[in-house]
Amino acid sequence: MAKQNPLFVVTDNGKTVEEADHIFDAIIKKLGLEEFIVVLKGILKSLIELIEQTNSLVMLEHISKILDKFIANLDYVIKKIDPVLAFSLFKR
């Protein structure tokens, strides 16, 4: 069954047309962030594994500080890319 209103992304000055699953997928494809998302998923997977192996409060606090810095940097990058998008994503 075909979608009623499929979402398409045009890149490479109109040379490439791809179907997107949802609006965030369209934004990622339009901005060419697929490789960045793969790296981001790898970093988050590593952090989750590190948290699972943590057995002390001191280590957990250290991981929390690293995660806070990471989120602050990610927020900064999103605001630099598109302030309107950052506002709509985080509702600040």
N, C-alpha and C positions, 0 to 999 in steps of 0.2 A: 504494500500500500504506500503510495507516494505521499509526501508531506504536502499539506495545503499551501503553505507559504514558506518554501525553503529559503534559507539565508545563505547568500553567496558573498565571497570575498574576492575582489579583483586586485591583483598585485602585478608587479613588473610592467607598469604602464599599460595595463590592459591585456598583457600577453597570457596571464595565468588567471583562471577562474576556479575557485575551490568552494565546495559547499561546507558551511560551518554548522556544527551541531547546536550551538547556542551563542549568545551575545559575547560571552567571555572568550569562547573559541574563535569567534570572528575578530575580536580585538587582538588576540595573540597572533593569529595568522596575518592580519593586516600590518601589524608592527614588526613582524618577522621575529617573534620571541620564542619560537618553538625550542631552539637549543637552550635558551635561558631557562625555560620551564623544566627541561630535562635536568639541567644542573641544579636548579632549585629543589626539585624532587629528590635528587641524590643527597643534597645537603640536609634536607629535612629527614630523610631516611636514616642518615648517619646520626643525627641528633637524637632521633627516637631510639636507636639502638644504644646510644650512650646513656640515655636516661634510663632505659631498661636495665642496664648493667650497674647503675649507681646504687650504692648501698650505704651512703653516708649523707648527712644533712649538709655538710660543708661542700661536698661535690655537687649536690643538687642546687645549692645557692650559686655556685660558680657557673653551672650550666644555665641557670635562670638569668644571670647577668649577660652571658653570651647571647642567649636567645633575645633578651631585651635589646641589645645592640643591633642584632640582626634585623629585628622587626623595625627598629627606628631607621636603619639604613634603607630597608625596603620601602618604608613609608616615604622617605626622602626622594628615592628614585621615582616612585609613582607620582609624586607631586611635581617633579621636574618634567616628567614625560607629558603629563596632561593634568593640570590643576583641577579642571572640571571633572575629569574622570575620577581623580582621587577624592573629590568631595562627594561624588555620587556613590563611590564604593564604600567609603568609611563613614559617610553621613556626619561630617564634622561641621 
